[in-house]
Amino acid sequence: MTDQSSLSFIHPDAKIGIGSIVLPFSYVDKDVVIGDYCKIGPNATILSGTRLGSFCEVFPGAVLGAVPQDLKFKGEYSTLVIGDKTIIRECATLNRGTFETGTTTVGSHCLLMAYVHIAHDCIIGNNVILSNGVQLAGHVQINDHAVLGGNVLVQQFCNIGRFSFVAGAGLVRNNVPPFVRVAREPLSYIGINKIGLERKGFQLSEIEEIKNIYNVIFVQNNSLNVGISLIRDSFKSSIFKDEIISFFNHSKSMIARFKSEPVPQNHETSTQ
């Protein structure tokens, strides 16, 4: 550990990994574990119960491990667990869990931009990007490689699937299935996340299969149950078919169906 300034407070019970630095005016509480080769920027606050992986960077003003903003919270022990190589930008706030799950979890290789809020008991996968001002209510799940645009708001208990993209300023009230793009108000399916999938190395045949599956669900005039039945009966077995069907089968609520209005070009993003 390298402590660059006596102006930082590091509790003697905190565990700081090899090669990590804590810059001036930061606060590191008791019962905090920081992995190796992390950089804790000035004026960052890391509170009890936080577990930070290795090679992470925390920018000025971020607050990690604050108690949940939940009136049911009674001071029970809980944690905030963050994976390796995750970047937490200015003034982001990440709360620890409640008695219901015991922890809030953020995966590895995530980018949490300025003013992001992650509430209690959320589960964030790996390689997730939350753009400036994204606000997550409690118990939200965001799966691997999902991207949320600026100022997206996510209601409690929503589940956002892998490799999906939510356009900026969207209000997420229901679950967002994997591999899709959603936009408008109310939030609606506007196509598969083709650019994001290409950038992540998906084959053209795989992208076409995903597109055809969602055409049956969202574009054709089928009820959701009929669409799922058609997919089950008409498409050959694959990991994408199985994942999409499983997501729908385990979802109590889903985003709105396809709308035919043209989609503004600025719904694409360069951060995927």
VMD Tcl script that draws the C-alpha trace (Angstrom):
set ca {
  {0.00 0.00 0.00}
  {1.12 3.55 -0.72}
  {-0.54 6.29 1.34}
  {0.39 9.53 -0.41}
  {-0.89 11.87 2.24}
  {-1.54 11.97 5.95}
  {-4.58 14.07 5.03}
  {-6.41 10.85 4.05}
  {-8.09 8.81 6.76}
  {-7.58 5.05 6.57}
  {-9.03 3.06 9.45}
  {-6.44 0.72 10.98}
  {-8.78 -2.24 10.43}
  {-9.14 -1.56 6.69}
  {-7.23 -3.91 4.38}
  {-5.46 -2.21 1.48}
  {-3.85 -4.34 -1.23}
  {-0.35 -4.22 -2.64}
  {0.35 -1.24 -4.90}
  {-2.92 0.54 -4.15}
  {-2.84 4.30 -3.56}
  {-5.18 6.48 -1.52}
  {-5.01 10.15 -2.51}
  {-5.51 13.13 -0.15}
  {-8.81 13.83 1.61}
  {-10.22 10.35 1.04}
  {-11.94 8.36 3.79}
  {-11.56 4.58 4.13}
  {-13.68 3.12 6.93}
  {-13.26 -0.01 9.04}
  {-14.30 -3.35 7.53}
  {-13.21 -2.24 4.05}
  {-11.17 -4.44 1.74}
  {-9.43 -2.84 -1.26}
  {-7.63 -5.13 -3.70}
  {-4.22 -4.74 -5.29}
  {-3.18 -1.84 -7.54}
  {-6.29 0.26 -7.02}
  {-6.37 4.05 -7.16}
  {-8.66 5.86 -4.74}
  {-9.02 9.45 -5.89}
  {-9.20 12.54 -3.65}
  {-12.38 13.10 -1.68}
  {-13.65 9.57 -2.27}
  {-15.50 7.88 0.59}
  {-15.38 4.13 1.10}
  {-17.55 2.95 3.98}
  {-17.83 -0.22 6.06}
  {-18.79 -3.39 4.24}
  {-17.21 -2.43 0.92}
  {-15.17 -5.06 -0.92}
  {-13.28 -3.60 -3.89}
  {-11.45 -5.86 -6.33}
  {-8.00 -5.33 -7.84}
  {-7.01 -2.76 -10.48}
  {-10.08 -0.60 -9.79}
  {-10.18 3.20 -9.97}
  {-12.45 5.36 -7.83}
  {-12.74 9.01 -8.87}
  {-13.27 12.10 -6.66}
  {-16.54 12.44 -4.81}
  {-17.65 8.82 -5.21}
  {-19.29 7.20 -2.16}
  {-19.12 3.42 -1.86}
  {-20.93 1.33 0.75}
  {-23.33 3.90 2.23}
  {-26.32 2.45 4.07}
  {-29.38 1.72 1.91}
  {-31.97 4.42 1.31}
  {-34.65 1.99 2.43}
  {-36.91 2.62 5.42}
  {-36.97 -1.14 6.11}
  {-33.22 -1.11 6.75}
  {-32.55 -1.50 10.49}
  {-28.76 -1.39 10.55}
  {-28.21 -5.07 9.76}
  {-24.80 -6.15 8.48}
  {-24.50 -6.12 4.70}
  {-21.90 -5.54 2.01}
  {-21.09 -3.93 -1.32}
  {-18.94 -6.21 -3.50}
  {-17.19 -4.87 -6.61}
  {-15.11 -6.93 -9.05}
  {-11.75 -6.29 -10.69}
  {-10.87 -3.51 -13.15}
  {-14.08 -1.59 -12.59}
  {-13.99 2.21 -12.96}
  {-16.22 4.35 -10.77}
  {-16.37 7.96 -11.91}
  {-17.06 11.24 -10.11}
  {-19.86 11.42 -7.51}
  {-21.23 7.94 -8.18}
  {-23.05 6.45 -5.17}
  {-23.21 2.71 -4.54}
  {-25.22 1.48 -1.53}
  {-24.76 -1.82 0.26}
  {-27.47 -4.46 0.57}
  {-30.28 -5.10 3.04}
  {-31.42 -8.17 4.97}
  {-33.23 -9.44 1.87}
  {-30.06 -10.40 -0.01}
  {-27.24 -9.13 2.22}
  {-25.26 -7.52 -0.57}
  {-25.11 -5.24 -3.58}
  {-22.91 -6.69 -6.32}
  {-21.04 -5.03 -9.20}
  {-19.02 -7.21 -11.56}
  {-15.61 -6.82 -13.18}
  {-14.61 -4.55 -16.09}
  {-17.57 -2.23 -15.56}
  {-17.66 1.50 -16.27}
  {-19.91 3.50 -13.95}
  {-19.89 7.09 -15.17}
  {-20.42 10.28 -13.19}
  {-23.45 10.58 -10.87}
  {-24.54 6.97 -11.34}
  {-26.58 5.63 -8.42}
  {-26.79 1.91 -7.62}
  {-29.28 1.23 -4.84}
  {-29.43 -1.63 -2.34}
  {-29.45 -5.29 -3.41}
  {-28.74 -4.60 -7.09}
  {-26.83 -7.17 -9.13}
  {-24.65 -5.76 -11.91}
  {-22.86 -8.20 -14.21}
  {-19.48 -7.95 -15.93}
  {-18.57 -5.45 -18.67}
  {-21.62 -3.29 -17.97}
  {-21.60 0.41 -18.93}
  {-23.82 2.81 -16.99}
  {-23.58 6.26 -18.60}
  {-23.73 9.61 -16.80}
  {-26.66 10.01 -14.45}
  {-28.07 6.47 -14.63}
  {-30.19 5.81 -11.54}
  {-31.01 2.27 -10.39}
  {-33.65 1.56 -7.75}
  {-33.32 -1.39 -5.38}
  {-33.12 -5.03 -6.51}
  {-32.37 -4.20 -10.16}
  {-30.43 -6.80 -12.13}
  {-28.31 -5.80 -15.13}
  {-26.66 -8.66 -16.98}
  {-23.27 -8.85 -18.70}
  {-22.36 -6.38 -21.47}
  {-25.53 -4.30 -21.15}
  {-25.23 -0.56 -21.90}
  {-27.51 2.11 -20.42}
  {-27.44 5.59 -21.97}
  {-27.30 8.85 -20.05}
  {-29.94 9.60 -17.41}
  {-31.73 6.27 -17.73}
  {-33.98 5.53 -14.73}
  {-34.66 1.91 -13.75}
  {-37.57 0.94 -11.51}
  {-37.06 -1.56 -8.68}
  {-36.88 -5.30 -9.47}
  {-36.37 -4.79 -13.22}
  {-34.10 -7.22 -15.08}
  {-32.07 -6.00 -18.08}
  {-30.74 -8.77 -20.31}
  {-27.27 -9.43 -21.69}
  {-25.91 -7.31 -24.55}
  {-28.96 -5.02 -24.48}
  {-28.90 -1.27 -25.02}
  {-31.25 1.24 -23.36}
  {-31.36 4.63 -25.10}
  {-30.61 7.78 -23.10}
  {-33.29 9.25 -20.82}
  {-35.29 6.02 -20.97}
  {-37.60 5.06 -18.10}
  {-37.34 1.31 -17.50}
  {-40.52 0.06 -15.80}
  {-40.38 -3.53 -17.05}
  {-37.84 -6.16 -17.99}
  {-35.64 -5.67 -21.06}
  {-34.78 -8.93 -22.88}
  {-31.25 -9.80 -24.02}
  {-29.65 -8.60 -27.28}
  {-32.15 -5.80 -28.02}
  {-32.29 -2.00 -28.26}
  {-35.08 -0.15 -26.50}
  {-36.14 3.50 -26.63}
  {-39.12 5.93 -26.61}
  {-41.79 6.48 -23.97}
  {-43.16 4.07 -23.04}
  {-39.98 2.08 -23.51}
  {-40.33 -0.07 -26.63}
  {-38.40 -2.59 -28.69}
  {-36.74 -0.82 -31.65}
  {-34.57 -3.66 -32.96}
  {-31.75 -5.91 -31.94}
  {-28.48 -4.44 -30.68}
  {-26.72 -5.17 -33.98}
  {-23.84 -2.72 -33.58}
  {-23.16 -3.82 -30.01}
  {-23.22 -7.50 -31.00}
  {-20.86 -6.91 -33.93}
  {-18.42 -5.08 -31.68}
  {-18.48 -7.98 -29.21}
  {-17.57 -10.48 -31.92}
  {-20.91 -12.10 -32.70}
  {-21.05 -13.87 -36.06}
  {-23.42 -12.53 -38.74}
  {-25.33 -15.82 -38.67}
  {-25.83 -15.47 -34.92}
  {-27.04 -11.86 -35.27}
  {-29.47 -12.92 -38.01}
  {-30.84 -15.72 -35.83}
  {-31.44 -13.31 -32.93}
  {-33.11 -10.84 -35.30}
  {-35.44 -13.51 -36.69}
  {-36.44 -14.64 -33.20}
  {-37.36 -11.11 -32.13}
  {-39.25 -10.47 -35.37}
  {-41.58 -13.29 -34.36}
  {-41.99 -11.90 -30.84}
  {-42.19 -8.15 -31.41}
  {-42.78 -7.37 -35.10}
  {-45.29 -9.94 -36.29}
  {-48.83 -9.57 -35.00}
  {-48.63 -12.43 -32.54}
  {-49.55 -12.47 -28.90}
  {-46.52 -13.01 -26.68}
  {-47.57 -16.58 -25.84}
  {-48.11 -17.41 -29.51}
  {-44.77 -15.86 -30.44}
  {-42.89 -17.90 -27.83}
  {-44.64 -21.08 -29.02}
  {-43.68 -20.36 -32.63}
  {-40.06 -19.83 -31.65}
  {-40.01 -23.02 -29.64}
  {-41.44 -25.04 -32.52}
  {-39.89 -23.35 -35.55}
  {-36.29 -22.51 -34.62}
  {-33.51 -25.03 -34.20}
  {-32.03 -25.41 -30.76}
  {-29.36 -22.86 -29.88}
  {-28.01 -20.99 -26.87}
  {-29.68 -17.78 -28.09}
  {-33.10 -19.36 -28.56}
  {-32.88 -21.01 -25.15}
  {-31.75 -17.83 -23.40}
  {-34.47 -15.67 -24.96}
  {-37.25 -18.15 -24.18}
  {-35.99 -18.59 -20.62}
  {-35.88 -14.82 -20.09}
  {-39.49 -14.40 -21.24}
  {-40.70 -17.40 -19.25}
  {-39.20 -16.00 -16.03}
  {-40.41 -12.41 -16.54}
  {-43.62 -11.15 -14.99}
  {-43.50 -7.95 -17.08}
  {-41.85 -7.03 -20.36}
  {-41.14 -3.89 -22.38}
  {-43.70 -2.63 -24.90}
  {-44.07 -4.20 -28.33}
  {-42.57 -2.85 -31.55}
  {-43.75 0.52 -32.85}
  {-43.39 1.53 -36.47}
  {-42.26 5.15 -36.06}
  {-38.74 5.90 -37.36}
  {-36.00 5.72 -34.77}
  {-33.78 8.82 -34.35}
  {-30.17 8.15 -35.30}
  {-28.85 9.36 -31.95}
  {-30.14 6.18 -30.30}
  {-26.88 4.53 -31.35}
  {-23.93 4.77 -29.00}
  {-20.17 4.68 -29.34}
  {-19.62 3.18 -25.87}
  {-20.66 -0.38 -26.68}
}
mol new
graphics top color blue
foreach p $ca { graphics top sphere $p radius 0.5 }
foreach p [lrange $ca 0 end-1] q [lrange $ca 1 end] { graphics top cylinder $p $q radius 0.2 }
display resetview
